[in-house]
Amino acid sequence: MEHDVAVVIGIGGMGQAIARRIGAGRQLLIADVNEAGLRSVAGQLEAEGYAVAVAVVDVSSRESVAALAKQAGSLGAVRSVVHTAGLSPVQASVAAVLAVDLLGVAMVLDEFAEVVAPGGAGVVISSMAGHFTAPPAPDVARQLATTPAAELLSLPAARADQFPDGGQAYGFAKRANQLRVQAASTAWGARGARINSISPGVIATPMGAAELAGDNGVVMRMMIDASNAKRLGTPADIAAATEFLLSPAAGFISGIDLLVDGGAVAAIQTGALG
Ligand SMILES: NC(=O)c1ccc[n+]([C@@H]2O[C@H](COP(=O)([O-])OP(=O)(O)OC[C@H]3O[C@@H](n4cnc5c(N)ncnc54)[C@H](O)[C@@H]3O)[C@@H](O)[C@H]2O)c1
């Protein structure tokens, strides 16, 4: 019988929790640009009984993403694809944030649309930062959703010199991810597969910790205190939502963004911070 393959791209805090949540009894393919970290996580997962294949991937390279999709297809029926790889504004320049968080997502959506199995599903990890970013004008939104990936970073709205800092580039990229997922829903549907995004709030991972230690950390803590949950999210919170969106229970859900933020956006958008 053909193996049931689950691909997790980006094996940091969220990727690891998601791999554990969805990987049992399946062929896992985990991928990351950080080879040492990847091999360490693979060793831990194998010791816990998971069947694990690894791939070093740079999601900002088309060749690299195409090779990953090909490897996934060679392992069996690609039923689940979860894209968590990303860079936050405190970790990288504006150009790197755009290359990984905007272009990278577009290329993963394209390449995996070619290999996902009928009945399969994908989840892209966007961010609540996308919900704090003003919606682009309709023509710009359409461009962000449908421009071929190779031309995406040349769009006037997406050029690196448009952004005064990494935070604005990050919010823009994450908003664009949601639009890109909407547009990809039709292509994935043509293969009998679904695709959605999740927008996490502040999650206790290495990236979340770096953001809390950065210039915006105080504001982020105020936002958490004002939220419904009044706590950081855990990687397990995101893994649970991911498992749902990948499951048959979500069989009528495609092209949406699911906000998993402990109510932070609801609080801010209704004035809880004044
Ligand atoms: N942690 C948070 O508070 C938070 C909040 C909202 C959204 N997010 C988003 O969630 C996703 C997962 O974040 P996390 O918290 O698990 O972060 P993390 O830093 O723990 O993991 C991210 C992983 O992405 C990998 N990566 C970076 N650049 C890459 C590239 N070019 N190619 C392949 N892999 C690459 C890193 O090596 C790392 O292992 C990201 O897209 C992030 O933007 C995080």
The ligand as an ORCA input file, in Angstrom:
! r2SCAN-3c Opt
* xyz 0 1
  N       6.028     32.433     17.314
  C       5.138     33.381     17.128
  O       4.812     34.158     18.054
  C       4.469     33.549     15.786
  C       3.313     34.341     15.714
  C       2.642     34.460     14.503
  C       3.121     33.804     13.383
  N       4.259     33.048     13.463
  C       4.680     32.349     12.258
  O       4.659     30.963     12.529
  C       5.611     30.285     11.712
  C       6.420     29.347     12.584
  O       7.131     30.109     13.526
  P       7.813     29.485     14.838
  O       7.313     30.310     15.961
  O       7.690     28.016     14.847
  O       9.313     29.956     14.553
  P      10.704     29.217     14.738
  O      11.713     30.292     14.604
  O      10.683     28.378     15.966
  O      10.741     28.260     13.461
  C      10.831     28.743     12.158
  C      11.653     27.765     11.341
  O      11.716     28.252      9.992
  C      12.992     27.930      9.504
  N      13.340     28.768      8.360
  C      13.662     30.087      8.367
  N      13.976     30.479      7.121
  C      13.847     29.395      6.315
  C      14.043     29.175      4.928
  N      14.474     30.150      4.096
  N      13.792     27.939      4.426
  C      13.402     26.942      5.257
  N      13.228     27.074      6.583
  C      13.439     28.309      7.103
  C      13.925     28.180     10.687
  O      15.184     27.539     10.537
  C      13.097     27.635     11.839
  O      13.395     26.278     12.113
  C       6.395     31.395     10.999
  O       5.904     31.549      9.696
  C       6.083     32.619     11.819
  O       6.178     33.801     11.039
  C       4.940     32.914     14.638
*
